[in-house]
Amino acid sequence: MELTRETPADYWEVEALYDLCFAPGREALSSYRLRDGVRPVAPLCLVLRDGGILAAAIRHWPVRIGTASALLLGPIAVHPTRQGEGLGGWLILESVERARAEGWARVLLVGDEPYYSRFGFRRLDRIEMPAPTNPERVLGLALQPDAWAGLRGKVDKALPRDEP
């Protein structure tokens, strides 16, 4: 397996993987409104290939909660023929460590707590994703001590230059 940063040449193949793994209309989800017109955080967008064939991909996007910056993890997808091999976990762990090394303080996502809790993600009761997101699925991970302490409010699109 080869783990690399996503390049512009990977874009359409990654998009096809997301289309394969997620229901039609995935771009209508509330998290996509936070991504619209915003560039992903390139050093944290990764692909896994096996013999040149795309097996999995992950992207991260900058967002804001009040004046605080955060990363929005997702989408993450593993090709259906490769699921159950730990590839998604590998991408999560690797991208989160790269985010920490780049100085990001916090990561959030919308997902199933039983799955993401193994990576340290916990429910964020005071953080609001755009409707109609189920608040029980809003999860966060602190990359620095107390990164979520006292933080509350709505998640908004990143402003230009929103960095760690």
Contacts in CASP RR format, 6 or more apart in sequence:
PFRMAT RR
TARGET T0000
AUTHOR 0000-0000-0000
METHOD contacts of the structure
MODEL  1
MELTRETPADYWEVEALYDLCFAPGREALSSYRLRDGVRPVAPLCLVLRD
GGILAAAIRHWPVRIGTASALLLGPIAVHPTRQGEGLGGWLILESVERAR
AEGWARVLLVGDEPYYSRFGFRRLDRIEMPAPTNPERVLGLALQPDAWAG
LRGKVDKALPRDEP
1 48 0 8 1.000
1 49 0 8 1.000
1 50 0 8 1.000
1 55 0 8 1.000
1 87 0 8 1.000
2 48 0 8 1.000
2 49 0 8 1.000
2 50 0 8 1.000
2 51 0 8 1.000
2 52 0 8 1.000
3 46 0 8 1.000
3 47 0 8 1.000
3 48 0 8 1.000
3 90 0 8 1.000
3 91 0 8 1.000
3 94 0 8 1.000
4 46 0 8 1.000
4 47 0 8 1.000
4 49 0 8 1.000
5 42 0 8 1.000
5 43 0 8 1.000
5 45 0 8 1.000
5 46 0 8 1.000
5 47 0 8 1.000
6 14 0 8 1.000
6 42 0 8 1.000
6 45 0 8 1.000
6 46 0 8 1.000
6 47 0 8 1.000
6 57 0 8 1.000
6 59 0 8 1.000
10 47 0 8 1.000
10 54 0 8 1.000
10 57 0 8 1.000
13 54 0 8 1.000
14 47 0 8 1.000
14 54 0 8 1.000
14 57 0 8 1.000
14 59 0 8 1.000
17 54 0 8 1.000
17 56 0 8 1.000
17 57 0 8 1.000
17 77 0 8 1.000
17 79 0 8 1.000
18 26 0 8 1.000
18 57 0 8 1.000
18 75 0 8 1.000
18 77 0 8 1.000
19 26 0 8 1.000
20 77 0 8 1.000
20 79 0 8 1.000
20 80 0 8 1.000
21 75 0 8 1.000
21 77 0 8 1.000
21 78 0 8 1.000
21 79 0 8 1.000
21 80 0 8 1.000
22 75 0 8 1.000
22 77 0 8 1.000
26 32 0 8 1.000
26 75 0 8 1.000
29 110 0 8 1.000
30 110 0 8 1.000
30 129 0 8 1.000
30 130 0 8 1.000
30 131 0 8 1.000
30 132 0 8 1.000
30 133 0 8 1.000
31 72 0 8 1.000
31 74 0 8 1.000
31 110 0 8 1.000
31 129 0 8 1.000
31 130 0 8 1.000
31 133 0 8 1.000
33 130 0 8 1.000
33 157 0 8 1.000
34 61 0 8 1.000
34 63 0 8 1.000
34 72 0 8 1.000
34 129 0 8 1.000
34 130 0 8 1.000
34 155 0 8 1.000
34 156 0 8 1.000
34 157 0 8 1.000
34 158 0 8 1.000
35 61 0 8 1.000
35 72 0 8 1.000
36 157 0 8 1.000
37 157 0 8 1.000
38 61 0 8 1.000
38 62 0 8 1.000
38 157 0 8 1.000
38 158 0 8 1.000
40 59 0 8 1.000
40 60 0 8 1.000
40 61 0 8 1.000
41 60 0 8 1.000
41 61 0 8 1.000
41 62 0 8 1.000
41 71 0 8 1.000
41 99 0 8 1.000
43 98 0 8 1.000
43 102 0 8 1.000
44 58 0 8 1.000
44 59 0 8 1.000
44 60 0 8 1.000
44 71 0 8 1.000
44 95 0 8 1.000
44 98 0 8 1.000
44 99 0 8 1.000
44 102 0 8 1.000
45 57 0 8 1.000
45 58 0 8 1.000
45 59 0 8 1.000
45 60 0 8 1.000
46 57 0 8 1.000
46 58 0 8 1.000
46 91 0 8 1.000
46 94 0 8 1.000
46 95 0 8 1.000
47 54 0 8 1.000
47 56 0 8 1.000
47 57 0 8 1.000
48 54 0 8 1.000
48 55 0 8 1.000
48 56 0 8 1.000
48 57 0 8 1.000
48 87 0 8 1.000
48 90 0 8 1.000
48 91 0 8 1.000
49 55 0 8 1.000
50 82 0 8 1.000
54 79 0 8 1.000
55 78 0 8 1.000
55 79 0 8 1.000
55 82 0 8 1.000
55 87 0 8 1.000
56 76 0 8 1.000
56 77 0 8 1.000
56 78 0 8 1.000
56 79 0 8 1.000
56 82 0 8 1.000
56 87 0 8 1.000
56 88 0 8 1.000
56 90 0 8 1.000
56 91 0 8 1.000
57 75 0 8 1.000
57 76 0 8 1.000
57 77 0 8 1.000
57 91 0 8 1.000
58 73 0 8 1.000
58 74 0 8 1.000
58 75 0 8 1.000
58 76 0 8 1.000
58 77 0 8 1.000
58 88 0 8 1.000
58 91 0 8 1.000
58 92 0 8 1.000
58 95 0 8 1.000
59 74 0 8 1.000
59 75 0 8 1.000
59 76 0 8 1.000
60 71 0 8 1.000
60 72 0 8 1.000
60 73 0 8 1.000
60 74 0 8 1.000
60 95 0 8 1.000
60 99 0 8 1.000
60 107 0 8 1.000
61 71 0 8 1.000
61 72 0 8 1.000
61 74 0 8 1.000
61 158 0 8 1.000
62 69 0 8 1.000
62 70 0 8 1.000
62 71 0 8 1.000
62 72 0 8 1.000
62 158 0 8 1.000
62 162 0 8 1.000
62 163 0 8 1.000
63 69 0 8 1.000
63 70 0 8 1.000
63 71 0 8 1.000
63 72 0 8 1.000
63 108 0 8 1.000
63 155 0 8 1.000
63 156 0 8 1.000
63 157 0 8 1.000
63 158 0 8 1.000
63 162 0 8 1.000
64 70 0 8 1.000
64 155 0 8 1.000
64 156 0 8 1.000
64 157 0 8 1.000
64 158 0 8 1.000
64 159 0 8 1.000
64 162 0 8 1.000
65 127 0 8 1.000
65 151 0 8 1.000
65 152 0 8 1.000
65 153 0 8 1.000
65 154 0 8 1.000
65 155 0 8 1.000
65 156 0 8 1.000
66 153 0 8 1.000
66 154 0 8 1.000
66 156 0 8 1.000
68 105 0 8 1.000
68 106 0 8 1.000
68 151 0 8 1.000
69 104 0 8 1.000
69 105 0 8 1.000
69 158 0 8 1.000
69 162 0 8 1.000
69 163 0 8 1.000
69 164 0 8 1.000
70 104 0 8 1.000
70 105 0 8 1.000
70 106 0 8 1.000
70 107 0 8 1.000
70 108 0 8 1.000
70 155 0 8 1.000
71 99 0 8 1.000
71 104 0 8 1.000
71 106 0 8 1.000
71 107 0 8 1.000
71 108 0 8 1.000
72 107 0 8 1.000
72 108 0 8 1.000
72 109 0 8 1.000
72 155 0 8 1.000
73 92 0 8 1.000
73 95 0 8 1.000
73 96 0 8 1.000
73 107 0 8 1.000
73 108 0 8 1.000
73 109 0 8 1.000
74 109 0 8 1.000
76 88 0 8 1.000
76 91 0 8 1.000
76 92 0 8 1.000
78 84 0 8 1.000
78 85 0 8 1.000
78 86 0 8 1.000
78 87 0 8 1.000
78 88 0 8 1.000
89 119 0 8 1.000
92 116 0 8 1.000
92 119 0 8 1.000
93 119 0 8 1.000
96 107 0 8 1.000
96 119 0 8 1.000
96 141 0 8 1.000
96 143 0 8 1.000
99 107 0 8 1.000
99 143 0 8 1.000
100 143 0 8 1.000
100 144 0 8 1.000
102 164 0 8 1.000
103 143 0 8 1.000
103 144 0 8 1.000
103 164 0 8 1.000
104 143 0 8 1.000
104 164 0 8 1.000
105 142 0 8 1.000
105 143 0 8 1.000
105 144 0 8 1.000
105 147 0 8 1.000
105 164 0 8 1.000
106 140 0 8 1.000
106 141 0 8 1.000
106 142 0 8 1.000
106 143 0 8 1.000
106 144 0 8 1.000
106 147 0 8 1.000
106 148 0 8 1.000
106 151 0 8 1.000
107 121 0 8 1.000
107 140 0 8 1.000
107 141 0 8 1.000
107 143 0 8 1.000
108 124 0 8 1.000
108 127 0 8 1.000
108 138 0 8 1.000
108 139 0 8 1.000
108 140 0 8 1.000
108 141 0 8 1.000
108 155 0 8 1.000
109 116 0 8 1.000
109 121 0 8 1.000
109 139 0 8 1.000
109 140 0 8 1.000
110 129 0 8 1.000
110 133 0 8 1.000
110 134 0 8 1.000
110 137 0 8 1.000
110 138 0 8 1.000
110 139 0 8 1.000
111 137 0 8 1.000
111 139 0 8 1.000
112 137 0 8 1.000
113 121 0 8 1.000
113 122 0 8 1.000
113 123 0 8 1.000
113 136 0 8 1.000
113 137 0 8 1.000
113 139 0 8 1.000
116 139 0 8 1.000
117 139 0 8 1.000
119 141 0 8 1.000
120 141 0 8 1.000
121 139 0 8 1.000
121 140 0 8 1.000
121 141 0 8 1.000
122 139 0 8 1.000
122 140 0 8 1.000
122 141 0 8 1.000
123 136 0 8 1.000
123 138 0 8 1.000
123 139 0 8 1.000
123 140 0 8 1.000
124 138 0 8 1.000
124 139 0 8 1.000
124 140 0 8 1.000
124 148 0 8 1.000
125 135 0 8 1.000
126 150 0 8 1.000
126 151 0 8 1.000
126 152 0 8 1.000
126 153 0 8 1.000
127 138 0 8 1.000
127 140 0 8 1.000
127 148 0 8 1.000
127 151 0 8 1.000
127 152 0 8 1.000
127 153 0 8 1.000
127 155 0 8 1.000
128 135 0 8 1.000
128 138 0 8 1.000
128 153 0 8 1.000
128 154 0 8 1.000
128 155 0 8 1.000
129 135 0 8 1.000
129 138 0 8 1.000
129 154 0 8 1.000
129 155 0 8 1.000
130 154 0 8 1.000
130 155 0 8 1.000
140 148 0 8 1.000
142 148 0 8 1.000
END
